[in-house]
Amino acid sequence: MNLTDPNSESTPEHNPNEPAASPETSPENPEIYAWPPAQEPLVPMQTGVVEYQPAEPAPPRRPPLIPHLGHTAVFFLLMIPSLVVAYIISFLLFLAIIHPHSIHILMMNVVHEMRYAIAIQIIWYLVLWAMAAMTFTLWWRRPMTEGVHWNAPVAGRWFFALGLTGVLLGLVVSLAGNFLPMPKAPPILEDLTKSQAAAWLLMGFGISLAPLTEELAFRGFILPSFINVFRWFQIRGTISESTVRNIGIPVSIVLTSIPFALMHAQQVSFSWAPVLLIGVVSVVLCIVRLRNDSVASGVVVHACYNLTLFTGMLIQTDGFRHLQKLHH
């Protein structure tokens, strides 16, 4: 209090031992009872430094559509050099083992003997498999079996069910042949009746390497190539997933089965009934491959189907000892 100035208002003296009152500690400020005390918002200083926001993560890259039609074309183009290599290997082997002194006799036997023709085809398929595996493994940067969805574990898990499917398919086709116009002496029977050794060799080829190669070509390359055409349009928003399922896949199955049936047409004298049955077999094989996502599953069904047909011939001819019975 200022005693010399009578007009001055009286104010309480400040005790230096007491802390000075502040707005934050005054009873009128309720924030004193909150913890932690409220903080004033920080105002960023204008320093001229540009602050960069973190970039949004890139969307995951779609896996490539393999195999596509280009891959399929390359696979079938590989058949030409592999056939040339197979003939060279065959002639060298036959010259060294069978006819070391007469290439003329060798060439005549290759043309007329079923045994030599099948042997060359076996070597051809083996060379084709080797060349395809090397080419597409390097191209796709993954094993070829992975690219074509070989998926052997699924085939192993369902082996007996798949084998039974092939057997039933063979029985149904054989039964249907009794009610359809079938050729009397198709070339496939002519090949079987040439010799007992040729019949056994053809049977072994028909239940092993032939279904392996045909399934790789048709259900490993051609079928997914056609489906991936529709998948390509789906990715670009042109068609929907339901269109792929309801139209794309059935159309792809038909487009795969037509060349498969025509490939075997010469063996059955181009008769429409057996060609139609072969087409039906191809449809079943396509469904099995897509249902299991496994080319190996189709191989099991195909091999058991062929085994059923050959078993019927084997029983009819008493173990291929009376091949003339096939004509009846």
C-alpha positions as CSV (number, residue, x, y, z in Angstrom):
1,M,0.0,0.0,0.0
2,N,1.3,3.5,-0.9
3,L,0.8,5.6,2.3
4,T,1.9,8.8,0.6
5,D,-0.9,8.8,-2.0
6,P,-4.3,8.9,-0.5
7,N,-6.0,8.4,-3.9
8,S,-4.3,5.1,-4.5
9,E,-6.2,1.9,-4.1
10,S,-5.2,-0.5,-1.5
11,T,-3.6,-3.7,-2.9
12,P,-2.3,-6.7,-1.0
13,E,1.4,-6.7,-0.6
14,H,3.3,-9.4,-2.4
15,N,5.1,-11.8,-0.1
16,P,8.4,-12.8,-1.8
17,N,8.2,-16.3,-0.2
18,E,4.9,-17.1,-1.9
19,P,4.8,-18.0,-5.6
20,A,3.3,-15.6,-8.0
21,A,-0.2,-16.4,-9.1
22,S,-0.7,-17.3,-12.7
23,P,-3.7,-17.8,-14.9
24,E,-2.9,-21.5,-15.1
25,T,-3.0,-21.9,-11.3
26,S,-5.9,-19.6,-10.5
27,P,-9.1,-21.3,-9.2
28,E,-11.0,-19.7,-12.0
29,N,-9.1,-21.9,-14.6
30,P,-10.5,-25.4,-14.4
31,E,-7.7,-26.9,-16.5
32,I,-5.6,-27.1,-13.4
33,Y,-7.5,-30.2,-12.4
34,A,-6.8,-32.0,-15.7
35,W,-3.6,-34.1,-16.3
36,P,-1.7,-33.6,-18.3
37,P,-2.4,-29.9,-18.7
38,A,-3.7,-28.8,-22.1
39,Q,-1.0,-27.9,-24.6
40,E,-1.2,-25.0,-26.9
41,P,-1.2,-26.1,-30.6
42,L,2.2,-25.8,-32.1
43,V,2.3,-23.5,-35.1
44,P,4.9,-24.7,-37.6
45,M,7.4,-22.1,-38.5
46,Q,7.8,-21.1,-42.1
47,T,11.3,-22.3,-42.7
48,G,11.1,-22.7,-46.5
49,V,11.7,-26.4,-46.2
50,V,9.2,-28.5,-48.3
51,E,7.8,-31.4,-46.5
52,Y,7.3,-34.5,-48.7
53,Q,4.4,-36.9,-48.0
54,P,5.3,-40.6,-48.2
55,A,4.3,-42.1,-51.5
56,E,1.4,-44.5,-51.6
57,P,2.5,-48.2,-52.0
58,A,2.3,-49.4,-55.6
59,P,-0.6,-51.9,-56.2
60,P,0.6,-55.5,-56.3
61,R,1.7,-56.6,-59.7
62,R,-0.7,-59.1,-61.3
63,P,0.9,-62.5,-62.1
64,P,1.5,-63.0,-65.8
65,L,-1.0,-64.9,-67.8
66,I,0.8,-68.1,-68.8
67,P,0.7,-69.9,-71.0
68,H,-0.8,-67.7,-73.6
69,L,-1.2,-68.3,-77.3
70,G,2.3,-67.2,-78.1
71,H,3.7,-69.8,-75.7
72,T,1.5,-72.5,-77.3
73,A,2.7,-71.5,-80.8
74,V,6.3,-71.9,-79.6
75,F,5.6,-75.3,-78.1
76,F,4.2,-76.6,-81.4
77,L,7.1,-75.1,-83.3
78,L,9.5,-77.0,-81.1
79,M,8.0,-80.2,-82.6
80,I,9.9,-79.6,-85.8
81,P,13.5,-79.5,-84.5
82,S,12.7,-82.2,-81.9
83,L,11.5,-84.5,-84.7
84,V,14.7,-83.8,-86.7
85,V,16.8,-84.6,-83.7
86,A,14.8,-87.7,-83.0
87,Y,15.3,-89.0,-86.5
88,I,19.0,-88.4,-86.3
89,I,19.3,-90.1,-82.9
90,S,17.1,-93.0,-84.2
91,F,19.2,-93.6,-87.3
92,L,22.5,-93.5,-85.4
93,L,21.2,-96.0,-82.9
94,F,19.7,-98.3,-85.5
95,L,22.8,-98.1,-87.6
96,A,25.0,-99.0,-84.7
97,I,22.8,-101.7,-83.2
98,I,20.4,-103.2,-85.7
99,H,21.7,-102.7,-89.2
100,P,25.3,-101.6,-89.1
101,H,26.0,-102.5,-92.8
102,S,22.9,-101.5,-94.7
103,I,21.1,-98.2,-94.4
104,H,18.8,-99.2,-97.3
105,I,17.3,-102.0,-95.2
106,L,17.0,-99.7,-92.2
107,M,15.1,-97.1,-94.2
108,M,12.7,-99.7,-95.6
109,N,12.1,-101.1,-92.1
110,V,11.4,-97.6,-90.7
111,V,8.8,-97.0,-93.4
112,H,7.0,-100.4,-93.2
113,E,7.7,-101.7,-89.7
114,M,5.4,-100.5,-86.9
115,R,8.0,-101.2,-84.3
116,Y,10.5,-98.8,-85.8
117,A,7.9,-96.1,-86.3
118,I,6.8,-96.3,-82.7
119,A,10.4,-96.3,-81.5
120,I,11.1,-93.1,-83.5
121,Q,7.9,-91.5,-82.0
122,I,9.0,-92.4,-78.5
123,I,12.4,-90.7,-79.1
124,W,10.6,-87.7,-80.6
125,Y,8.4,-87.2,-77.6
126,L,11.3,-87.5,-75.2
127,V,13.3,-84.9,-77.1
128,L,10.3,-82.7,-77.3
129,W,9.8,-82.8,-73.5
130,A,13.5,-82.0,-72.9
131,M,13.5,-79.1,-75.3
132,A,10.2,-77.7,-74.0
133,A,11.3,-78.0,-70.4
134,M,14.5,-76.1,-71.1
135,T,12.8,-73.4,-73.2
136,F,9.9,-72.5,-71.0
137,T,11.9,-72.8,-67.7
138,L,14.2,-70.1,-69.0
139,W,11.4,-68.1,-70.5
140,W,9.1,-68.1,-67.5
141,R,11.9,-68.1,-64.9
142,R,10.1,-70.9,-63.1
143,P,9.8,-74.7,-63.8
144,M,7.7,-75.5,-66.8
145,T,5.7,-77.9,-64.7
146,E,4.7,-75.0,-62.5
147,G,3.7,-72.8,-65.4
148,V,1.4,-75.4,-67.0
149,H,0.0,-76.4,-63.5
150,W,1.3,-80.0,-63.6
151,N,0.4,-80.3,-59.9
152,A,1.4,-83.9,-59.3
153,P,0.5,-84.0,-55.6
154,V,-3.2,-83.5,-56.5
155,A,-3.1,-86.4,-59.0
156,G,-1.4,-88.6,-56.4
157,R,-4.0,-87.8,-53.7
158,W,-6.9,-88.6,-56.1
159,F,-5.1,-91.3,-58.1
160,F,-7.7,-94.1,-57.5
161,A,-10.7,-91.8,-58.2
162,L,-9.0,-90.5,-61.4
163,G,-8.1,-94.0,-62.5
164,L,-11.7,-95.2,-62.0
165,T,-12.9,-92.2,-64.0
166,G,-10.6,-93.3,-66.9
167,V,-11.8,-96.9,-66.7
168,L,-15.5,-95.9,-66.7
169,L,-14.9,-93.5,-69.5
170,G,-13.3,-96.3,-71.6
171,L,-16.2,-98.6,-70.8
172,V,-18.8,-96.0,-71.8
173,V,-17.0,-95.2,-75.1
174,S,-16.7,-98.9,-75.9
175,L,-20.3,-99.5,-75.2
176,A,-21.4,-96.4,-77.2
177,G,-19.4,-97.8,-80.1
178,N,-21.8,-100.7,-80.4
179,F,-24.6,-98.4,-81.2
180,L,-22.8,-96.0,-83.6
181,P,-21.5,-96.6,-87.1
182,M,-17.8,-97.5,-86.6
183,P,-15.2,-98.2,-89.3
184,K,-14.6,-101.9,-90.0
185,A,-10.8,-101.8,-90.4
186,P,-9.4,-98.5,-89.2
187,P,-5.7,-97.8,-89.5
188,I,-5.2,-98.2,-85.7
189,L,-6.3,-101.8,-86.0
190,E,-4.1,-102.4,-89.0
191,D,-1.1,-101.2,-87.0
192,L,-2.0,-103.4,-84.1
193,T,-2.4,-106.6,-86.2
194,K,1.0,-106.3,-88.0
195,S,2.9,-108.2,-85.2
196,Q,2.5,-109.2,-81.6
197,A,5.6,-107.2,-80.7
198,A,4.2,-104.1,-82.4
199,A,0.9,-104.5,-80.5
200,W,2.6,-104.7,-77.1
201,L,4.9,-101.8,-78.0
202,L,1.9,-99.7,-79.1
203,M,0.0,-100.6,-75.9
204,G,3.0,-99.5,-73.8
205,F,3.3,-96.3,-75.7
206,G,-0.5,-95.6,-75.5
207,I,-0.6,-95.8,-71.8
208,S,2.6,-93.9,-71.0
209,L,4.3,-91.4,-73.2
210,A,1.3,-90.7,-75.5
211,P,-1.1,-89.4,-72.8
212,L,1.8,-87.5,-71.2
213,T,2.5,-85.6,-74.3
214,E,-1.0,-85.1,-75.4
215,E,-2.1,-83.8,-72.1
216,L,0.8,-81.4,-72.0
217,A,0.0,-80.1,-75.4
218,F,-3.8,-79.8,-75.2
219,R,-4.6,-79.4,-71.5
220,G,-1.2,-77.9,-70.5
221,F,-0.9,-75.3,-73.3
222,I,-3.9,-75.0,-75.6
223,L,-6.7,-75.0,-73.0
224,P,-5.3,-72.4,-70.6
225,S,-4.2,-70.3,-73.6
226,F,-7.7,-69.9,-74.8
227,I,-9.0,-69.2,-71.3
228,N,-6.3,-66.6,-70.7
229,V,-7.6,-64.7,-73.8
230,F,-10.8,-64.2,-71.9
231,R,-8.9,-63.5,-68.7
232,W,-7.0,-60.7,-70.6
233,F,-10.3,-59.0,-71.5
234,Q,-11.5,-59.4,-67.9
235,I,-8.4,-57.7,-66.5
236,R,-9.1,-54.7,-68.8
237,G,-12.7,-54.5,-67.6
238,T,-14.2,-55.5,-71.0
239,I,-15.9,-58.6,-69.6
240,S,-16.8,-59.9,-66.2
241,E,-15.8,-62.9,-64.2
242,S,-19.1,-64.5,-64.8
243,T,-18.6,-64.1,-68.5
244,V,-15.3,-65.9,-68.3
245,R,-16.9,-68.8,-66.3
246,N,-20.1,-69.2,-68.2
247,I,-18.8,-68.5,-71.8
248,G,-15.0,-68.3,-71.8
249,I,-14.3,-71.6,-70.2
250,P,-16.9,-73.7,-72.2
251,V,-15.8,-72.1,-75.5
252,S,-12.2,-72.9,-74.6
253,I,-13.0,-76.5,-73.9
254,V,-14.7,-76.9,-77.2
255,L,-11.9,-75.1,-79.1
256,T,-9.4,-77.5,-77.4
257,S,-11.4,-80.6,-78.1
258,I,-11.9,-80.0,-81.8
259,P,-8.2,-80.3,-82.7
260,F,-7.8,-83.1,-80.2
261,A,-10.4,-85.2,-82.0
262,L,-9.2,-84.2,-85.5
263,M,-5.7,-85.3,-84.5
264,H,-7.0,-88.9,-84.0
265,A,-9.3,-88.8,-87.0
266,Q,-6.9,-90.5,-89.3
267,Q,-6.6,-93.4,-86.9
268,V,-10.3,-94.1,-87.2
269,S,-10.6,-93.6,-91.0
270,F,-12.1,-90.1,-90.4
271,S,-15.4,-91.7,-89.4
272,W,-17.6,-89.1,-87.6
273,A,-18.8,-91.5,-84.8
274,P,-15.4,-92.3,-83.3
275,V,-14.3,-88.7,-83.9
276,L,-17.3,-87.5,-81.9
277,L,-16.5,-90.0,-79.1
278,I,-12.9,-88.8,-79.0
279,G,-14.2,-85.2,-78.7
280,V,-16.4,-86.2,-75.7
281,V,-13.3,-87.8,-74.1
282,S,-11.4,-84.6,-74.6
283,V,-14.2,-82.6,-72.9
284,V,-14.0,-84.9,-69.9
285,L,-10.2,-84.5,-69.7
286,C,-10.6,-80.7,-69.9
287,I,-13.0,-80.7,-67.0
288,V,-10.8,-82.9,-64.9
289,R,-7.8,-80.7,-65.6
290,L,-9.7,-77.5,-64.7
291,R,-11.5,-79.1,-61.7
292,N,-8.2,-80.2,-60.1
293,D,-6.0,-77.5,-61.5
294,S,-3.7,-80.3,-62.5
295,V,-2.5,-81.5,-65.9
296,A,-1.2,-84.7,-64.1
297,S,-4.7,-85.5,-63.2
298,G,-5.7,-85.5,-66.8
299,V,-2.7,-87.8,-67.6
300,V,-4.0,-90.4,-65.1
301,V,-7.5,-90.4,-66.5
302,H,-6.2,-90.5,-70.1
303,A,-3.8,-93.3,-69.4
304,C,-6.5,-95.4,-67.7
305,Y,-8.9,-94.7,-70.5
306,N,-6.3,-96.0,-73.0
307,L,-5.5,-98.9,-70.8
308,T,-9.2,-99.9,-70.7
309,L,-9.4,-99.9,-74.5
310,F,-6.2,-101.9,-74.9
311,T,-7.3,-104.4,-72.2
312,G,-10.4,-105.1,-74.2
313,M,-8.2,-105.8,-77.3
314,L,-5.9,-107.9,-75.2
315,I,-8.8,-110.1,-73.9
316,Q,-10.3,-110.4,-77.4
317,T,-7.0,-111.6,-79.0
318,D,-5.8,-113.9,-76.1
319,G,-2.9,-111.7,-75.2
320,F,-2.3,-110.4,-78.7
321,R,-1.7,-114.0,-79.9
322,H,-4.6,-114.0,-82.3
323,L,-4.6,-110.4,-83.7
324,Q,-6.8,-111.4,-86.6
325,K,-9.8,-111.4,-84.2
326,L,-9.7,-107.7,-84.0
327,H,-11.1,-107.5,-87.5
328,H,-14.3,-109.3,-86.2
